[in-house]
Amino acid sequence: MKPISIVGLLLVVVGIAALAIGRFSYTTEEKVLEVGPLVATADQEHTVHIPDIAGILAIVAGVALVVAGRRRA
């Protein structure tokens, strides 16, 4: 299998995952208060939304790369 086809398949998988999941979250720890040796922290959760168009474009680009890889073979 050509490398361009492998990249295309990866894009298709990532696009399908982006459409299925739609968002992901991560947590950061931030200092709230620092008085001498005492430090108070708080966990803050951040959510990143993945636009549907990004997943669709990844699938379309992946399919195009798979087709281009097969034509060159």
PyMOL commands that set and color helices and strands:
alter all, ss='L'
color gray80, all
select helices_A, chain A and resi 3-21+52-72
alter helices_A, ss='H'
color red, helices_A
select strands_A, chain A and resi 23-35+38-49
alter strands_A, ss='S'
color yellow, strands_A
deselect
rebuild
show_as cartoon
